[in-house]
Amino acid sequence: MADNNWLLVAALDFGTTYSGYAFSFRNSPNDIQTPQTWYSGSGSTASLKTSTCVLLNPDKTLNSFGYEAEDIYADLASENIHRNYFYFEHFKMKLHHDEQLSRETILEDILGKTVPAIDVFSMSIEYLKTHLMETLKNRLPNVTLSDVRFVLTVPAIWRDSAKEFMREAAEKAGLESKNLVLSLEPEAASIHCKNIPAEKLSGGAGLTIFEAGTQYLIADVGGGTGDFTVHERLSSGKLKEISKASGGAYGGINVNKKFFQFISDIMGARAVKQLKSEEMSDFIDLVRNFEQKNYLIRLPASLMEFATQNNPNFRKNAETMDLKGQVTFLQNKLKIDTALMKSFFAESIQSITTHIEGILQSFPNVKHILLVGGYGECLILQDRVRKCFPKTNLIVPQDSGLAVLKGAVLFGHDLNIISERILRYTYGTDTDARFDPAIHSKDRKYVDDYGVTRCKYSFSVLKKAGESITSDGHKVTRIVAALRKNQSALKYTILYTEKSDIVYINDDCKFLGKVNIPLTGNKDTNRECKISIIFGLTEIRCEVTEMSSGKKVETTFEMLEQQEYK
């Protein structure tokens, strides 16, 4: 999309636990609007995001999304007619964990039934897109999809295959590729916060964090992942990445897992399982009650009944677990001691602080930590970060949970606001290189149909991990040729690895995708194409030029399943 063809930028923040959208118009980019208020359960809780939950009908079409999906599924479960439906939660983490991601990847719903992952993601994105367009049409009746530049947020620590998966899901949801850009979540948060007055940054009043030359660590901690990187503010007002993105599955859902393990130990695992399968509405209420970080947890009557049926003396479990004095039953409520509550957070917070410590050791000039994301709003986490790093200033924006969403809107207005990025991976191809006896093993040596001696399954480096690339795009060009006379097309495969020195394709290599190039011309000549791989953007793009005709084609990668190389 040409920069002057869109009327507004809209960001879709598709999170592990919560999702939402925001937008601003081209002539007023800083006037970011989050117009939708979502209500959970009885409507007592209002939020600018809704839960990332999806309910599909028995025919695998979309029934509902968000809090609505939670409530409808709970009603279906209460009538015991839910088993033919498909209910998904926290499914975004599949893209983080699955190293062999492809279009054939499947998701298991809450009861273990399967649906292609690409369908679940695309229907979720389509729901947010449709909801956004309905909101816009109430104000601008003639607005169309072509008037909108869409920005879809993704974790910076994701593999490129996961980012490409999200793009394909978005395109399947009806977003045109030319109208769509991906925004890296910690970058978006950084972009948003640099525009916030210091007095609206908790811990930032009186500071000059965003003056030129200042380096700061962004810790974007949401429901699923913790994403960390270091930025420097340049005199131009742009931001420069000086450490490659890193992180892991340190998000808030780990706290929920610890809590429910505790509830299972106290009430009985069978009782909790019954609650989830037979009284879904009560289960969801229990989750929501805990997520409000209450120390007095209301226990559903159904859970108390299930626990009593399985073990009339279940209240004594606390004593056998050596929790006397830390847990108290008050009729239908469970009072949890402060120290015990904090223990649910301990493992994830330890992972976060350990990761931050490693970054600060590598970048001693960093004096500020910018903490954002839904989990970043947690006071227990904030307190621990302050205590672990007393010499480093912790800054938390007032709308920490919306920092990524709002920053993604700003990024859509200025795609070059991040001036440089650090490559996280080494990129290369599986094009058989010309044989070099100083480098290659003799058992990989062969001669192609044109008499050229080559090395089978060699890794040809395009760019190495750790290199700094400008955001306007760094182009790496290679000439590729047919190796056999009967070839009708060239298959150019892009791979990536965390290693910087690699000679052959092996198990350390992961597949980004492939480009299929039809071949024309005389088969007796060495038919060649010029491939240009463009780095430095939030995604890797590709251009192909057929040498004989000079024809240029801009293309994207076709996602590739895992293959084995010997």
N, C-alpha and C positions, 0 to 999 in steps of 0.2 A: 504494500500500500504506500503510495506516495505520501510524504509527510503533510501535504496540504489538502488531502482528500477526506480527512476524518473530522467530525464535529466534536467528538468527545472521546475520552479514554475511560474505559471501564475495567476494573480489576476484579478477578474472581479469585478469592483466597480459599483454596480447597485444602482444608487442614485435616489432620488425623482425627481430631475430636470435634472441632467446630469449623464452620464455613460461612462465608458471607461475600458481599460485593460492595463496591464503592465506585464513584465516578466523579469526574470533573470535566468541564468544558474547555475547549482549546483556548478560548479567550480569557479564561480565569482558572488556570491549572491548580492554584493553591486552594481554591474553594472546593474542597473535597466533600462530597455528600455521601452519607451512609443512611439512606432514607428508611430502610426497612427495619422495623422492630419485630423480633420473633418472640413468641410466648411459649413457654414450656408448661406441660402438664395442665394444671387448673388455671394457668394464666398468671400465677402469682409471681413468676420470674420472667423478666423481660431482658432481652439481650440484643445487641447489634449483630450477633452471629447466631446461627442455628446449629444443631448437632449434625455431624457428618454421618448420618444414618440413612440407609436406603431400604425401602420395602418394595419388593416386586410381587406382582400378581402370580398366580400359579402358571400362567402362560409366559412368564418372564418379562412382562411389560412393566413399566414403572407404575407403581401405585402411589407412592408418596416419598418425600424426602424430609430430613431434619426432625424437628420436634414432632411434626405431624406424623412422620413414619413411626416414631417411638410410640405415640399415643394410639395410633390405629392398630399397630401390632399388639400392643398390650390388650386392647379390646378384643382382638381376634383370639388371643391366647386365653382370655378370661372365659370365652365361650367354647374353647377347645376346637377352634376351626382354623388355627394358624399353621398347621403342619405342612400344608401344600404351598404356603407362601414362602418367600425368600427374604430374610432379614440380615442386613450386613452392618457392621460397625467396626471402626478402627481399621478398615481395609486398606487405607493408604499405605500402611506399613508393609504391605506385600511388595510394593515397588522398592522399598529400601532393602528388604531381606533377600529377595529372589535374584540370584546372580544369573539365571538363565531365562530372563524375562523375554516373552515373545507374544505374538497375537493369540497364541494358543494357551497362554497362562490362564489358569482357572482360580476362582475364589470359592472358598467354602463359607456358607452362611452360618448363622448361629447354631443351626441344628445339623450342620455337616453336609447339606445339599450344595451342589456346585453349579456355577454359572461362569461363562467366560469373563475374565477380569475386564477386558476391553469394553464389554457391554455395560458392566456396572459403573465403571468410571465415566463412560460417555453419557449414560443416562443421568448421572449426577451433575455433570457439567451442563448438560442440556437443560436440566431443571433450573440451575442458577441463571443460565443465559435467558431462558424464557421468563423467569421471574423479573430479571433486570429489565428486559425489553418491555414487559407489561408496565413496570414502574415508569419507564421513560415515556411510553406512549400516553400515559395519563397527563403528561406535561407537554409532550411534543407528538401529536397524533401522527405525523408523517415520518417520524424517525424510522430508519431501517438498519439492518445489520451492517450494511456498507458504510454507515455514518459513524460506526464505532470501531476504535482500535481496542481490541481485547488484550488484556494482560493476564496471564495465568501464573500463579506463584508456584514455585517448586523449591525444595531444599537444595542448597548449594552442594551438599555432600552426596547427593544422588549420583549414581552412575549415569553416563550419557544415554544408555539404553532406556533408563527409567524416564528421563526427560523426553526422549523421542516417543516413548509410550504415551505420555501425557499429551503430547502434541497430536498424535494420531487419535487419541480418545476425544480430544477437543474438536478435531476435524470431523470425526464421526458424529459429534453432537451438533454439527451444522456451522461451526466457525471456520471461515475460509483461512487457509494458511497465510495468505498475504495480509490478512487483518489481525494476525495473532502473533504475539511475542511472549516469551517466557521470562519471568523475573525471578532471580535468585533471592530467596527469602531474607537472609541477613543483609544483602545489598539493599533491598527495599526498605528494611528497617532503618538502616544507616541514612538513606536518602531522606526518609521522613524526619528523622530526629535532627538532622542538620538544619532543618527549617523551623524547628521549634524554639521559641524564646527560652533562654536559660532558666527563667523563673518557673517555667512549666516542666522542667526536668528535675525530678526528685534527686537531690544531690548535685544538681548542676548550677544552682543559683550562684552568681558571682564568678563563675568559671568561664574560661575561654576555650572550651573543649573543641569548638569548631573553627578556631583560628587557623590560618595557613601554617602547615608544618606539624600540626598536632596529630599524634597517632593514638588510636583507641581501638580496643577490642570489642567486637560486637558478639554478644552471646544471645542467640535467638533460640529460646527454649520453649517449644510448644508441647502439644499433647504426645507427639510421637518421637521427634528427634531433637537433639541439641546441635545447632549449627554455629560454628565459630570461625571468625576471620578477623584480620586486622586491617583497618583502613587509615589512610592519611589524607587530611584535607589539604588540597592544593591552593595556590594563590588564585587560580582561575575560578575557584568555587567548586570544582569537580572533586571527585574522590578517587583515590588510587588504592587498589588492593595490594598489600605488601606481604601477606601470608596467604597461602592457598587454603581454601575452605577445608575444614576438618570437623569431626564430631562423631556422633553415634546415636543409638536408640536410648537416649537418656530422658525422654519426655515424661509428662505427667501421668500417662497411662500406667507407668511402672508403679506409681504410688497406689493407684486403684487396685492393681494386682496384689500388692502387699496387704492392703486393707481387706480384700476379699479372702485372701489366704487366712488372715487373722479371724475373720467372721466364720470361715469354715471350721477352723480349729475350735472356736468357742461354741458355735451353734451346731456343728456337725456338718461334714461335707455333703452328706446325703440330703440334709435339710435345705442347704443352699442350692443344690442341684434341683430339688423339687420346686423351690421358689422360682428359679429361672425358667423351668419348663412348664410349670402349672400356673404361676401367678406373675406373669411378666410385668404387669402394671406395678405391682409391689416391688419387684426387682429394680425397675427403672427409678422408682421413687427413692429406693435405698441408695442407688448410685448418685442421684441428684443431691440427696441429703448429705452424703459424704463429701461431694465435690464442693459444697459450700464451706468446707473445712470446719464443720461443727464438732465440738468436743462432746456434745450430747446427741447421740445418734438415735433417731426414732426407728425402732424395729417393727416391721410390718407384722400385724397379727398373724398372718399366714405363716411367716417364718417362725414365730414363736410356737405356733401349733405344730409345724413340721418337726421342729427341734424336740418338742415334748414327746411327740409320737415315737421318735427314734431313740430318745434318751431322756426320761423324765428328770434326771439329775444333771442335765447339761450345764446348769449354772456353775457347777463345781469344776468344770473344765478349766476355768481361769486359775483355780488353785493348783491344779496339777501342772499347769503351764507356768507356774511360779509368777503369776500376774496378780496376786492378791494385793489389793490396795490400788492397783492401776486400772482395774475394770470393776464397775459397779452397775448392777441391774436395778433400774428404777422403773418398776412396772413394765411398760412397753418401750422403755428407752435404755440405752447403754451409754453410761458415762465413761469416757476414756481419759486417762491421765495425760497431761501435757507431754511427758517424756515418752509415753507409749505412742501417742499420735505422731510425734516427731520421728519415731523409729520407722514409720511407714515411708518416710521421705529419705531416710538415711542413705540407702544404696544409690538412688538416682542422683542425689545431691553430691555424694562422694565422687561419682563418675564425672559430674559437671565440674566440680572444683579441681579435681585431678587434671582434667583436660585444660582448664584455664591456667593452672600452674605451669604446665608444660609450655603453653604459648608464651606466657609472661617471661619464662626463663630464656626463650629464644628471641624475644623482642623486648629488651630491657627499657626501651624508651617509651613503652606504653604505660601511661599513668592513669588511664580511665577505662572502666568497663561499662559498656552500654548494655543493659539487660532488658530484653524485650521478649515478646511471646506470651501466650496464655499462662504457661507455667512460670514465666518470669514475674508475673503479678503476685506469686506466692510469697508471703512475708517470711515464712520459714526459710525458703531458699535465699531470699535477699539477705536475711540476717546472717546466714552461714557464709555467704560470699563476702560480706563485709568483714566478718571475723577472720576468715582465711587470708584475706588480702588487705590488711589494714593500711598499707602504704599506697594502695590503689583506690581511686575514687570511684564508687559505684553510682551510676546514673540510671534512673528508671523513669521513662516518660509516663505521664499521667494516663495515657491510653495505650499502655504497653501491649495489650492484646490486639490492638488495631494498627500497630506500627507497620507491620508487614503489608497489610491491606492498603493503607494510605500511601505508603512509600511506593507500592507497585503502580498506583495511579500516576504518581509523579514520574516514575521511570518511563511510563508509556508516553509521556510528553517530551522526554529527552533521553533517548536511548544511549547517548554517549556521556551521560552524567558520571558514569564510572569510567575513568580515563584508561585504566590499565587493570588487567586481571592476571592472576598467577595460575598457570595450568596445573591442574591437580594430577593429571595422568600423562604418561608418555603415549603418543599416538603413532601408529604405523600401519603398514599394509602387508598383505600376504602375497604381493606380487613377487614371483620368483626372481631374485636379483641375479645379475651377472656373477658368475662364479669367481670368487677371489680366494686363491689357495692360502693366503695369509690369514684369512678369517674363517672360511667355510670348511666343513668336513667333507672328505672325499665321498663318503657314502650317500651324500645328498646331491652329488654332481650328475647332471644330465645335459643333453644337447637338444634344443627345440627344433622345430621343423624348418627353421630358417638358418640353422647352423650356429646358433648362439649358445655358448656353454653357460648353464644356469645352475643355481642352488635351489633345491626343492624346499618349500616351506620356510623361506627366510623371512625375517622381520625387517622391513624397510622403514626406518624411523622418519617420521614427518616432523614431530615436535616433542621435546622432552619435558617431563614433569618438572615444575619449578621455574620454567621460563616465564618471563613477564611479556604479556601480549597487549597491545593497545586495543581499545574497545571498538575502534573504527574498522577493525578486521585485518588480520595478518594472513596473507595468502601464501600457501605453499603449493608449488606446482610440480607435477611429475608427468613425464611422458610414458605412456603404457602402450604396449603393442601386443598383437595376437601372437600366441606361441605355437598355434597349430593352424594349418591351412584350411581345415574344415570348420573353424570357429565362425559362428554367425553373430556372436556377441562377446564383449569383454565383461567379466565380472570383477569389479574392483571393490575389495572388502577392506573396511576400516576397523582396526582393532585398537584396544587401549590396555595399558597395564600400569600398575603403580611403580614398577621398576624403571630405572632410567637407562640401564645398559642391558640390552637384550639382542640376541643375534637370530634366534629361531623362534617361531611361533610354538608356544607350549601352553600348559595349563594355567600359567600366570596371565595369559592374554584373555581379555573379554571382548565380545563382539559388539560393536556399535551398530553396524549395518553394512549394506552393500549398495553399489550402483551398477545397474545393468546398462551397458552401452551397445546398441546395435552396430554391427560392422558392415560397411559397404566397401566398394572398390575392388581392385584386382587382388585375388587371393594369393597370387604369386609374389606380391610385394609385401613389405613389412608394414601392415596396416597399423596406424598409430592414432592415439587420442591424447589430448592434453587434459589432465585432471588437476583442478585447483581446489584445495581444501582451505576453507576460510576459518581461522581461529580468532578468538578475542571477543566474540559475542557470547550471549548466554547459551547459545547452541552452536554446534559446528555445522556449517553449510558447505555445499559443494557446487562447482561449476565444471561443465564438460565441454571441450572443444574438439570436434572431429577435424583432424589435421588436413585431410584431403579436400574437404569442402569449406573449412573455416567456420562451420555452423556451431553456435554456442547454445548451450542448454543449462539453465539453472535448475538444480535438482535437490531433492532431499534424500536421505538414506532410507532404504527399505529395511525394516527390522529383520534381523537374522536370528535363527535359532542356533543354539550351541552346536559346534562341530568339533570333531576330534582330529588332531594333527599328530602325525608320528615323527 
